[in-house]
């Protein structure tokens, strides 16, 4: 289906609006901040604000497990590339840490100061920096816009250098945006500044996937139809690769709580990421 056909009759402004369709949606940022702050206060094995570049927001937080380290998980936050910060999500490291994985959480320069293509490059640099600090295999996951960014790392034109790609053993996009073209119809594009060329160049669904790296889309079953579509189209587009798994639609989860599985060492999401 072409973009024009997909857009026919769709209210794109509403399609990407999550908060108005989630009970108590306005209250979630305060909950995230409280949980993350409490986790950071209680976790002793952490390096906060590690610079991976020269820009003000090119920093990451690294949380180390209490025992031996099995490898590195990188979580990339969402916020439509134009809001939020790594510090809202620290507690999502709990699940991987319990299994002996270090967890890095980068921030990145937000739009309109940076274009999405620049943010993609920054996340590549953040992963490289974290990989210098932690040995072993690398697993990537990210939520919403962060899901887009980790999916870009799994594209054939990844910004990651070959030695880092060789360590990459799994990528999970959580409620990711994989086709950026409809965003040009949304009011947020006044901030994102996407033109057609960049929307195409930064859409994972229009690219080939790196061969041999296990990849999956994981989305809340109660999410907006557009986010269900975004998961399905990338899963279908990359289905020719044996390492790409069918999309998972997590029962009872919506856009704001689908990430919570990462807090639980025994949750299917944590198991899927680390297995």
Secondary structure, DSSP 8 states (H G I E B T S, - for coil): --HHHHHTT--HHHHT--GGGSTTGGGHHHHHHHHHHHHHHH--SEEEEEESSSSTT-EEEEE--SS---EEEEEE--STTTS--GGG-GGGGHHHHHTTEEEEEE----TTTS-HHHHHHHHHHHHHHHHHHS-SEEEEEEETHHHHHHHHHTBTT-SS-HHHHTTEEEEEEES-----GGGGGSTTHHHH---HHHHHHT-GGGS-B-TT--EEEEEETTS-HHHHHHHHHHHHHTTTSTTB---EEETT--TTTGGGGGG-TTSHHHHHHH-
